[in-house]
Amino acid sequence: MNYGTELRDRIAAPGTTPLIGVYDMYSASVAAGHYDGLFVSGFGFAASYYGLPDIGFIAWPDMLAFVQRLRGAFPRHHLLVDIDDGYADPEVACHVVESLERIGASGVILEDQKRPRRCGHADGKQVLPLDEYLTKLEMVLRTREDMVVVARTDATDEADIIERASRLAATEADVILVDGVRDVEWVHRIREVADGKPLLFNQIGGGKSPRLSLAELAELGVDVAIYSTPCLFAAHEAMEAALAELKRAGGRLPSVDPERGVGVAASTRLLERNIARHRVARGGPAGAAVSAPGSRTSSPAP
């Protein structure tokens, strides 16, 4: 399958394409039932795999292994992968892109941060000299065959943001991301210098950017929205609440509603869908209904 072409076509369609950030196979299993586009968030992966903040700890072989498991379970979903700065070295970045394309990733995001890197919505970010980043980006663009490449800048100086957005738009990158945009006016300004290139907007709970609906983003001319952490933060909140309640109840588990609650049966049914998707992709028995990437608003993808 040409996963890059499928995602590129989806982005080119009217409206804003949502991609939901996932951090492990279970969160991806839940998200895949609601949306047909998944985003492999560096923030979420660093938190879940290492128990560390998103400041450059991710090792690329770990990320490749995770994406390979995702593609096996979700053969028809769009998969956009955060590869940070390409793991510092341009040659490593190209190797990672080649490997991800063989695995079946739909696209990657490559940023221009200088190490030590930070989450895009954190303070203290520094960026590489523009020409140095553009050299790395051009190498990645020559390496990819079909994969979507998102060029990302973490610049914070206003003049630098405009300069970098303009220069990134002049490359063969498919999409432009200016991370940490603080208000709607900046979306308009970036749109003006992007020369028609598709734009990506990153929404993260408690981050620096405004909370906007897909309809609002579409009206602003934004083509893709990544939701980096809704699964991670919801899991954190739910686990805190569940364990506090378990302690309050003296260690007695709450009863599970067989129709609406999540217990062993509901969890098993969720995970069995991953087997069904894989079998359908290989031309085997369906076992359970599986839908291909769907409408622009991402109706449930079982």
N, C-alpha and C positions, 0 to 999 in steps of 0.2 A: 504494500500500500504506500501511496505517496502522502505520508502524514503531513508533511510541510505544505503541500498543495492544498490539502483539505482545510487546514487551519487558515491558510492565506485566503482561500475562497470564502471561508466563513467571515473573516475580518472584513473582506471587501463588500459583504452584503450590508443592507441597510441596518442601522441600529448599532448598539454597543454589545460586543461579545463578552460575557462574563466567564472568568476562569477562577475556580475556587481553590484556595490554598489548602494543601493537605500535608500532613507531617509523618504519617505512617500508613501501613496498609489498611488498618481499621478505619481511620478517618477517611481515607480514599474510598473505602467501600460504602460508607454512609453518604459522602458527597456525590458519588457516582449515581446514586439513586435519585438525585435531585437535579443535577447539572451534567451536561455532556462535555464540559471542559474543565480540566484540572490543572492547577499550578503547583509545581514542586517548589515550595517556599524555602529559601535558605534559612530564614528565621526559624520556621517550624522544624526543619530537619536538624539544625544545630541544637535546638532545644530538646527534641525527642531522642535523637540518636546519641548525642554526647552529654546532654544535660548542661549545655554551655550556651552563653549568649552568642548572638550573630556578629562576631567580630573577627572572623577569619579562621576558625578552627576546622572547617569542613575539609576533609580529604577527598579528592576527586574519585578514587576507586569506590568509596562508600556511596557517593552520590550515583555513580553508574550502576552499582548493584541495586540500589533502591529503584531507580527508573526502570531497570530491567524487570523487576518484580511487578511494578505497576503496569507495564505494557503487557505482561503475561496475563494479568487479571482483567485489564481494561483495554481490549484490542481495538475498540472503536472510539474511544474517548480522545479528545485533544489533550496533549500533554506538553505544557510549556515549562521549561526547567530553568531555574535560577542558577547560573554558574559563577556568580559573584564577578570577580575580575579575571575569570579564566584561570584561577589558581596561580596568579601572579605572572607566570612566564608565557609569552606568546606561543611557543611551541607546545607547551602543555595545553593551552587553550584550544589549539587546533586539534590535538590528539583527542581531547575530551569531546569536542564537537563531532569529529569523525566517529567516535565510539557511540555517542548518543544517537547519531543518525542511524547507525547499524542496528541499535537496539529498538529504534522506532519512536524516538522523541519527535514531537511535532515542531518544537522550536526551543530557542535558548534566549536568555537575557544576559548581555555582557555589559558590565558597568565600567566606569572610568575612575573608580576610587583608587587612591594610593593606600598602601598598607602602613599601619594597621587599619583595616577597614572597619566600617560601622554599619548598623542597620540604616537603611535609607531615610528613616524618620528619627534618627538619633542626632544629637549634637556632636560636633567635633569631626565631621567628615572633611577629608582632604581629597583633592582630585589630582590625577596625573596631568603632566603637560599635555595639551590637546593633541599635538602631533604624535606623541608617544602612544596615546590611546588609539588614535586613528590608524597607526601602523598595525597595532594588534587587531583592531577591528577589520581592517582590510585583509589581513592574513586569514582570519576566521571566515570572512565572506568568500574568499577564494577557495577555502577548504570545503565549505558546505556544498551539498549538491541540490537538495530540495528543501532543506530545513529552513524554517522562519528564523530570522535573526532580529532581535530587538536590541537596538543601541540605546544604552542608558547613561545619562549623566547625573551625577550627584552634586553638581556645582550649586553653590549657595549665593555667590555674588550675582547681582542682577544682570550686569553687563555680560558676565561670563556665561550665565544661563542662556541668554539670547544668542551669543556667539556660538556656543557649543550646539545648541539645538539646530541652528542654521547649518553648521558644518556637518552634523550627523545626518541631516535631511539630504545633503548632497551626496551621500554615499549610497551603496546598494543595499543598505539595511532595509528591512521590510517595515519596521515600526520604530517610532521614537518614544522613549520614556524619559521625562524629567521627573526625578523622584523627589518627594517631599514638597510638592507644590502646595503653597499655603492658602491660596484663595482662587476663586473662579476667574478673576481678572487675569491671573497668570496663565490659565488655560487658554484664554483668548490670545494672549501675547505669543504664546508658544505656537498656537495654531497659525498665526499670521506668518511666522518665519519658517514653518515646517514644509512649505512648498508642496502642499497636498499629500505629504507622507502621512500614513496612519499614525495616530497617537494612542499611547497606552497610559492609563491612570491607575496608580497603585493606592488602594484603600486598606488601611490597617487600623484596627481598633485602638483608640487612644493616640493615634499618630498625628502628624502635623497637617495633613490634608483635610479639607471639608468632607463631610459624609454626604454623598450625592447618590440619587437613584439612577438606575440605568436610563430612564427617560430623560433625566436632567443631563446626564453625560452625553447622550445622543444629541440632545439639543445644542450642547457645547461643541459638537464635532469630534468627540472622543470615540475611537473605534473599538478599543479593548479595555476592559477593567479587570484587574487582578485583585482578588480579595485574599490577602496574604495569610490572615490568622483567625478567621472565624471559628474554624474547627478546634484549633489549639486552645484559644481562650475560652470557648464554650466548655471544652473538656476540663480545663483547669477549674472553672467555676463549679461545674457539676460534681467533680470529684471532691472538691472542698466541702460542698454541701452534703454529699452522700456520706462522707467519712465523719463529718461533724454529727450527722444524724445517727450513724452507727454507734458512735461513742455515747451520745445522749441516751440511746436505747439500750445501753449496757451490752452491746455486741450482738443484739438480735437483728437479723436482716429484715428489711421491710417486705411485706407481701408483694407479689408481682401480679398485676392485672393480666390475665392470659390474652386479652384482646388488644390492649394498648400498651402494656408495660414491656420493658426490655429485660428478658431473662435468658436462660440457656436456649430456649426454642427460637426466640426472635433473633438472637445473635447468630445461631447456626444457620437460620434461613438467609440472613444477610450474607454470610460468607459463602454459602452454597451458590449464590448468584455469580460469584467470581469464577467458579468451575464451569457454570453454564455458559457464561460469555466466552470463555476460552474454547469450549467445545464447539460453539456455533462458529467462531472464527476459523476453526480448523475444518469446518464442514461436517461436524459430528451431530449427534442428536441434540436438540435444543434444550430439553430438560426444563427450561424456564424461558419465558419471553424475554428477548433481548432487543433493545432498540438501538439503531444507529444514531449518530449525532443528529440532534433534532432542531427545533426552531430557534430563532434568534434569541428568544427569552429563555432558552434552555429549560424546556419542559422535562419532567422526570425521565431519567435514563435508567431503567431497571437493570 
